Amino acid sequence: MALRIEARALIAVAVALVALAAAADTVESRVLNNGNLVLEDIPEIPQDLRRELYRWQEVRSAALRAFTADGKGIYVSTGFGSVDALHKIDMPMGARKQQTFYQEPVGQVRRRPGSEQLVFTRDAGGSEFAQIFLFEPQSGEAVMLTDGESRNGGMVWDRRGERFAFQSTRRNGASNDIWIANPDAAGEPKIAVEAGNGHLWIPSEFSRNGSRLLALSYVSVTDSRAAVVDLDSGAVTILAGGEGNESVNLPVAFDDDGDGFWMITDQGSEFNQLAWQSLAPGSKPEVVTASIPWNISNVVISHDRKRIAFVANENGNSRVYLMDPATREYRVVDKIPTGLAYGLVFSPDDRQLGMTLNAAQVPSDAYVLKLGRDPLRFGRLVRWTESEIGGLDATRFVVPDLVEYQTFDGRRIPAWIHKPREGGPHPVIIRIHGGPESQARPVFSATYQLWVARLGAAVIQPNVRGSTGYGKSYVSLDNGFRREDAVRDIGALLDWIETQPDLDASRVVVYGGSYGGYMALASAVHFSDRLKGVIDNVGISNFVSFLENTQDYRRDRRRQEYGDERDPKMRAHLERISPLNNVSRISVPMFIIQGQNDPRVPVTEATQMVEALREQGGSVWYMNALNEGHGYRKRENRDLMQQAMMMFLEKHLAAGNDGP
């Protein structure tokens, strides 16, 4: 990685150590993990707790990333060491042969058509300034193709494997442009599309002859445009969406035979639907999946263009479908177990469909579906990996239930609840997702299973207003001046908990990450008298300072969601609702977790909250990883974070604990 990135990391370490020294007189501090993990006012973690959590922290997963060139093997990412690495597998349930050996995890992976070569992304210290590397599996060598400073990703190869398109901030550090690179030719990548303010351009697919590029111009979760780029002239034509037609329009692939393209759109619907549209000017989308009243995602088209596969998010669970593009008929793949499916990819000969599956009692693993010659026919679903679960008894894992509760305006809020099978009333951990345009789904979580088993706690994941998966009206209910309506949904959940005889409303902790971290802090502001503790992981403490300090390449898109702090009226509103400005209303113990290199929610969001809480005598634990960004990706940091969280939860959810 570039020297400038390494220099920034060293500066960050120095700054953190200076701050640590300055606080030494009043704060009990120590540094672990070779100087990379700073803990403040967090007690020593008992050895017996570490031993008891060891097996839970050995639970692994595997994600299918690509087929080999001959289609007989697959590449997966999985973690046997400190971070996830790329592995090759030659047969179902075969040995995982590690391909990459880095101190940072491998990100996006794309195999070069007609070759075993791969391109992948990798950043440094969680900075998210990912670089693109060309990797040769035979030699294990990787060559960096980008400049070492910009943020890069979204790689798409042309169909001959001669060049690839990618998204990059290379031009000015702020704009998310599309570039074209030929790894075999001399010279630098060439820019194809320059992004305007607030737009993120992402390539989707090259045309058959490589002269055109289907691309996405992303503004916000409710405003995206499909476009085609003439790579010879540089002309950009918006095909769907745009000014005056704010809607979701996510291009997928060209239709080589029909002179059109496939896309996901919510035009005329509450949900994202699969549609076809002509490339002719003024054309409108023809929705294909109108009979499925849920969001469609992860659409992939076979190399021979004779089959499409897609996923429907049906109330949090995934259903995989196959479709014949010629007839537009589709059929559900009934062999897929209930759970989540993602990462769909066709084999080079189009006779197999690879995917990653995750069920409530099973970690993510790689599977391959055998396909028939008819586009709607399929055969066996073959499991290729069986990830380790630390010797735990999977039959004792609980399956989450879907519940609904009524909130302040009469709406029904969906929530997933992991609950012990017996006993009660159980203490409660409310886990709030980030985004905010995200969705809690019934995924396998070793952490949730641990909390249920060791603490006897119920874990509730609410999909408060603003969550995706329930229509475009629902996702917009928390925008701008309505931000705190989502916090009121948490208040309604606390009311619902009080009505449940098997839940203990007197023992509740709220935990959230990223935007969910803001929600956790806001819950502390509004509901301190109803909570026993709050855990904030890389959360927003002040919307104004967050918007002013988040990375340039994402600032305008965040303003689309949270409001523009440059507008005096909106600025006053954001200051009013920010937890940092309401610290006097917080009287509950806090655990704040942060990564020093976080480009999304800067470390200052955590440090200013910790300082304000301490100034008023509040109880706050603080953990900061100097080699992490927006969330902990290194195992040694994740393990210690989980151990400290368990210690915090045990302390504050214990029966009879009536005080901080």
Backbone hydrogen bonds, N-H to C=O, Kabsch-Sander energy under -0.5 kcal/mol:
donor,donor_aa,acceptor,acceptor_aa,energy
6,E,2,A,-1.7
7,A,3,L,-2.6
8,R,4,R,-2.3
9,A,5,I,-2.0
10,L,6,E,-2.1
11,I,7,A,-2.4
12,A,8,R,-2.3
13,V,9,A,-2.1
14,A,10,L,-2.3
15,V,11,I,-2.7
16,A,12,A,-2.4
17,L,13,V,-2.4
18,V,14,A,-2.3
19,A,15,V,-2.3
20,L,16,A,-2.2
21,A,17,L,-2.3
22,A,18,V,-2.3
23,A,19,A,-1.5
24,A,21,A,-1.1
26,T,23,A,-1.3
27,V,23,A,-2.5
29,S,27,V,-0.8
30,R,39,L,-2.0
32,L,37,L,-3.0
36,N,32,L,-0.9
36,N,33,N,-1.3
37,L,32,L,-2.3
38,V,36,N,-0.5
38,V,624,N,-3.1
39,L,30,R,-2.8
40,E,622,Y,-2.9
41,D,28,E,-3.8
50,R,46,P,-1.8
51,R,47,Q,-2.4
52,E,48,D,-2.1
53,L,49,L,-1.9
54,Y,50,R,-0.8
54,Y,51,R,-0.6
57,Q,53,L,-1.9
58,E,55,R,-1.2
59,V,56,W,-1.0
60,R,388,E,-2.8
62,A,364,S,-2.4
63,A,77,S,-1.9
65,R,75,Y,-3.3
66,A,75,Y,-1.4
68,T,73,G,-2.3
71,G,68,T,-1.3
74,I,89,I,-2.3
75,Y,66,A,-3.3
76,V,87,H,-2.6
77,S,63,A,-2.1
78,T,85,A,-2.2
79,G,61,S,-0.6
80,F,78,T,-0.6
81,G,83,V,-0.6
85,A,78,T,-2.7
87,H,76,V,-3.4
88,K,97,K,-2.5
89,I,74,I,-2.7
93,M,384,W,-1.7
94,G,91,M,-2.4
97,K,88,K,-2.9
97,K,95,A,-0.7
98,Q,96,R,-0.8
99,Q,86,L,-3.7
100,T,86,L,-1.2
106,V,84,D,-1.2
107,G,121,T,-3.4
110,R,119,V,-2.6
112,R,117,Q,-3.1
115,S,112,R,-1.9
118,L,135,F,-2.3
119,V,110,R,-2.7
120,F,133,F,-2.0
121,T,108,Q,-1.7
122,R,131,Q,-1.6
127,S,124,A,-1.5
130,A,128,E,-1.8
131,Q,122,R,-2.3
133,F,120,F,-2.9
134,L,143,V,-2.8
135,F,118,L,-3.7
135,F,133,F,-0.6
136,E,141,E,-2.7
139,S,136,E,-0.5
140,G,136,E,-2.7
141,E,136,E,-0.7
143,V,134,L,-2.4
145,L,132,I,-3.3
146,T,132,I,-0.9
152,N,130,A,-1.4
152,N,150,S,-0.5
153,G,167,Q,-1.8
156,V,165,A,-2.3
158,D,163,R,-2.6
161,G,158,D,-1.3
164,F,181,A,-2.5
165,A,156,V,-2.8
166,F,179,W,-2.2
167,Q,153,G,-3.2
168,S,177,D,-2.3
169,T,151,R,-1.5
173,G,169,T,-2.7
176,N,199,H,-0.8
177,D,168,S,-2.2
177,D,175,S,-1.1
178,I,193,V,-2.0
179,W,166,F,-3.0
180,I,190,K,-3.0
181,A,164,F,-2.8
185,A,182,N,-1.3
190,K,180,I,-2.5
192,A,178,I,-3.3
193,V,178,I,-1.7
195,A,193,V,-0.5
199,H,196,G,-1.8
200,L,218,Y,-2.5
201,W,176,N,-2.1
201,W,199,H,-0.6
202,I,216,L,-2.4
204,S,214,L,-3.1
205,E,214,L,-1.4
207,S,212,R,-2.5
210,G,207,S,-0.9
213,L,229,V,-2.0
214,L,205,E,-3.4
215,A,227,A,-2.8
216,L,202,I,-3.0
217,S,225,R,-2.7
218,Y,200,L,-3.0
218,Y,216,L,-0.6
219,V,223,D,-2.3
220,S,223,D,-2.2
223,D,220,S,-1.1
224,S,247,S,-2.8
225,R,217,S,-2.7
226,A,240,A,-1.8
227,A,215,A,-2.5
228,V,237,T,-2.2
229,V,213,L,-2.7
230,D,235,A,-2.9
231,L,211,S,-2.4
231,L,229,V,-0.9
232,D,211,S,-0.5
234,G,230,D,-2.9
237,T,228,V,-2.5
238,I,236,V,-0.5
239,L,226,A,-3.2
240,A,226,A,-1.6
245,N,242,G,-2.4
250,L,264,I,-3.3
252,V,262,W,-3.0
253,A,262,W,-1.2
255,D,260,G,-2.8
256,D,254,F,-0.8
259,D,255,D,-1.0
260,G,255,D,-1.1
261,F,277,Q,-2.3
262,W,253,A,-3.2
263,M,275,A,-2.6
264,I,250,L,-2.4
265,T,273,Q,-2.7
266,D,248,V,-1.5
269,S,266,D,-2.3
273,Q,265,T,-3.5
273,Q,271,F,-0.6
275,A,263,M,-3.0
276,W,286,E,-2.1
277,Q,261,F,-2.3
279,L,259,D,-2.0
283,S,280,A,-1.6
286,E,276,W,-3.3
287,V,285,P,-0.7
288,V,274,L,-3.2
289,T,274,L,-1.2
292,I,289,T,-2.1
294,W,292,I,-1.8
295,N,313,N,-0.7
296,I,272,N,-2.3
297,S,311,V,-3.0
300,V,309,A,-2.7
302,S,307,R,-2.8
305,R,302,S,-1.4
308,I,323,M,-2.4
309,A,300,V,-2.6
310,F,321,Y,-2.0
311,V,297,S,-2.6
312,A,319,R,-2.7
313,N,295,N,-2.8
314,E,312,A,-1.1
314,E,317,N,-2.7
315,N,313,N,-1.1
317,N,314,E,-1.5
318,S,339,G,-3.4
319,R,312,A,-1.8
321,Y,310,F,-2.9
322,L,331,R,-2.6
323,M,308,I,-2.9
324,D,329,E,-2.6
328,R,324,D,-3.0
329,E,324,D,-0.5
331,R,322,L,-2.7
333,V,320,V,-3.4
334,D,332,V,-1.1
336,I,333,V,-1.4
340,L,358,N,-3.5
342,Y,356,T,-2.0
345,V,354,G,-1.9
347,S,352,Q,-2.2
350,D,347,S,-1.8
353,L,369,L,-2.2
354,G,345,V,-3.4
355,M,367,Y,-2.3
356,T,342,Y,-2.8
357,L,365,D,-2.4
358,N,340,L,-2.4
359,A,362,V,-1.5
362,V,359,A,-1.3
365,D,357,L,-2.0
367,Y,355,M,-2.7
368,V,382,V,-2.7
369,L,353,L,-2.9
370,K,368,V,-0.5
370,K,380,R,-2.9
371,L,351,R,-2.5
372,G,377,R,-2.1
377,R,374,D,-1.9
379,G,370,K,-3.4
382,V,368,V,-3.4
382,V,380,R,-0.6
384,W,366,A,-2.8
385,T,366,A,-1.2
390,G,58,E,-0.6
392,L,389,I,-1.9
394,A,392,L,-0.9
396,R,393,D,-1.8
397,F,394,A,-1.4
401,D,417,I,-2.3
403,V,401,D,-0.6
403,V,415,A,-3.1
405,Y,413,I,-1.8
407,T,411,R,-2.5
410,G,407,T,-1.9
413,I,405,Y,-3.3
413,I,411,R,-0.6
415,A,403,V,-2.5
416,W,461,Q,-2.2
417,I,401,D,-2.4
418,H,459,V,-2.9
419,K,417,I,-0.5
426,H,502,D,-2.7
428,V,507,R,-2.7
429,I,458,A,-2.8
430,I,428,V,-0.5
430,I,509,V,-2.8
431,R,429,I,-0.7
431,R,460,I,-2.9
432,I,430,I,-0.6
432,I,511,Y,-2.8
433,H,462,P,-0.5
438,S,436,P,-2.3
443,V,441,R,-2.6
449,Q,445,S,-2.3
450,L,446,A,-2.2
451,W,447,T,-2.4
452,V,448,Y,-2.3
453,A,449,Q,-2.5
454,R,450,L,-3.3
455,L,450,L,-0.6
455,L,451,W,-1.4
456,G,451,W,-0.5
456,G,452,V,-0.8
457,A,451,W,-1.5
458,A,427,P,-2.8
459,V,418,H,-2.5
460,I,429,I,-2.4
460,I,458,A,-0.6
461,Q,416,W,-3.3
463,N,414,P,-3.0
464,V,462,P,-0.9
466,G,474,Y,-1.5
467,S,464,V,-1.7
468,T,438,S,-2.1
472,K,270,E,-2.0
475,V,471,G,-1.6
476,S,472,K,-0.8
476,S,473,S,-0.6
477,L,474,Y,-1.3
479,N,476,S,-1.3
480,G,561,E,-1.3
482,R,479,N,-2.2
483,R,480,G,-1.3
485,D,482,R,-1.6
486,A,482,R,-0.5
486,A,483,R,-1.4
487,V,483,R,-0.6
488,R,484,E,-1.9
489,D,485,D,-1.1
490,I,486,A,-0.9
490,I,487,V,-0.7
491,G,487,V,-1.6
492,A,488,R,-2.1
493,L,489,D,-1.6
494,L,490,I,-2.1
495,D,491,G,-1.8
496,W,492,A,-2.2
497,I,493,L,-2.5
498,E,494,L,-1.5
499,T,495,D,-0.6
499,T,496,W,-1.3
500,Q,497,I,-1.4
503,L,500,Q,-1.7
504,D,426,H,-3.2
505,A,503,L,-0.8
507,R,504,D,-1.8
509,V,428,V,-2.3
510,V,533,G,-1.8
511,Y,430,I,-3.3
512,G,535,I,-2.1
513,G,432,I,-1.1
514,S,537,N,-2.7
516,G,513,G,-2.1
517,G,514,S,-0.8
518,Y,514,S,-1.5
519,M,515,Y,-2.2
520,A,516,G,-2.1
521,L,517,G,-2.5
522,A,518,Y,-3.2
523,S,519,M,-2.1
524,A,520,A,-1.7
525,V,521,L,-1.7
526,H,522,A,-2.3
527,F,523,S,-3.0
528,S,524,A,-0.7
530,R,527,F,-2.3
531,L,528,S,-1.2
532,K,508,V,-3.4
533,G,508,V,-0.9
534,V,589,P,-1.8
535,I,510,V,-2.7
536,D,534,V,-0.5
536,D,591,F,-2.7
537,N,512,G,-2.6
537,N,535,I,-0.5
538,V,536,D,-0.6
538,V,593,I,-3.1
540,I,514,S,-0.8
546,F,542,N,-2.4
547,L,543,F,-2.5
548,E,544,V,-2.1
549,N,545,S,-1.4
550,T,546,F,-2.2
551,Q,599,P,-2.0
554,R,551,Q,-1.8
555,R,551,Q,-0.9
555,R,552,D,-0.6
556,D,552,D,-0.5
558,R,554,R,-1.8
559,R,555,R,-1.8
560,Q,556,D,-1.2
561,E,557,R,-0.8
562,Y,558,R,-3.0
563,G,559,R,-1.7
565,E,563,G,-0.7
567,D,564,D,-1.8
571,R,567,D,-3.1
572,A,568,P,-2.2
573,H,569,K,-1.7
574,L,570,M,-2.9
575,E,571,R,-2.5
576,R,572,A,-2.0
577,I,573,H,-1.9
578,S,574,L,-1.0
580,L,541,S,-2.6
581,N,578,S,-1.2
582,N,579,P,-2.0
583,V,580,L,-0.8
585,R,582,N,-1.9
586,I,583,V,-2.2
587,S,585,R,-0.5
590,M,619,S,-2.4
591,F,534,V,-2.0
592,I,621,W,-3.1
593,I,536,D,-2.9
594,Q,623,M,-2.3
596,Q,625,A,-2.9
597,N,628,E,-2.7
598,D,595,G,-1.5
605,E,602,P,-2.1
606,A,602,P,-0.5
606,A,603,V,-1.0
607,T,603,V,-2.3
608,Q,604,T,-2.2
609,M,605,E,-0.7
610,V,606,A,-2.6
611,E,607,T,-2.4
612,A,608,Q,-1.9
613,L,609,M,-2.3
614,R,610,V,-2.3
615,E,611,E,-2.1
616,Q,612,A,-1.1
617,G,614,R,-1.7
618,G,613,L,-2.9
620,V,618,G,-0.6
621,W,590,M,-2.7
622,Y,40,E,-2.2
623,M,592,I,-2.4
624,N,38,V,-2.5
625,A,594,Q,-2.2
626,L,36,N,-3.3
626,L,624,N,-0.6
627,N,36,N,-0.6
628,E,625,A,-1.1
629,G,631,G,-0.8
630,H,126,G,-0.7
631,G,629,G,-1.9
633,R,631,G,-0.5
635,R,82,S,-3.0
637,N,634,K,-0.8
638,R,634,K,-2.5
639,D,635,R,-3.0
640,L,636,E,-1.3
641,M,637,N,-2.5
642,Q,638,R,-2.7
643,Q,639,D,-2.3
644,A,640,L,-2.6
645,M,641,M,-2.6
646,M,642,Q,-2.3
647,M,643,Q,-2.0
648,F,644,A,-2.4
649,L,645,M,-2.8
650,E,646,M,-2.8
651,K,647,M,-1.9
652,H,648,F,-2.1
653,L,649,L,-2.3
654,A,650,E,-0.6
657,N,654,A,-1.8
658,D,656,G,-1.2
